[in-house]
Amino acid sequence: MVEASDGRLVAGDTVGLSGLQARYDEHLGGTRGVRVTRVPVEGEPEELLAVTATDGPDLALTFDTAIQQAGDDALTGSTAGNGNAALVAMDTSTGNILAVANTPATGENRALTGRYAPGSTFKAVSTLALLDSGLTPAETVPCPATATATATVAGRSFRATWTGSPSVPSPSPRTSPSRATPRVRGPVVPAGAGRPGEGRCLGGPRR
């Protein structure tokens, strides 16, 4: 770490080794103090220069302790995915991260470093569009054996086909909302997609 710091660190420095402390170590580390003292062979030492060390600025987080605790509780004892699971709670209107949780706690940080296909994460957007179209939480979303959707974006046509699993009954409340797109009509789709801030730069972590 000393060699990679380009002179910022020296042996014996206290640094962040993981997580946010490692990511923002330079930001949190502050500035080093300096003291130069002349020590004569005889007589008292004389201080020639003194620069007081300063603490680094605080790092402002957007975590909500109540939501974080709820996320931790939800994953405690989880058996999904062979006991491996992750959770990220985000305020869709601001992009603020409210909670991050992983299980097992000593395992991989899937919530922040895991790489997964975006399909399931977009269900939040399609669900908003369905709710805007009049769907209620008590309703069941149809789950046909096969569904096909087409779309034209920037003059290019796209076509996708989903095949349902025979083990999942139809209709099923667990089905992907994307299969219920025939119910979504008119300007509701862009409204649903725009509400979570789709296509808007949210910026980096607040400092």
Salt bridges, closest charged atoms under 4 A:
ASP13 OD2 - ARG32 NH2 2.96
ASP25 OD2 - ARG8 NH2 2.89
GLU46 OE1 - ARG38 NH2 2.43
GLU47 OE2 - ARG35 NE 3.31
ASP132 OD2 - ARG195 NH2 2.84
GLU139 OE1 - ARG183 NH1 3.10
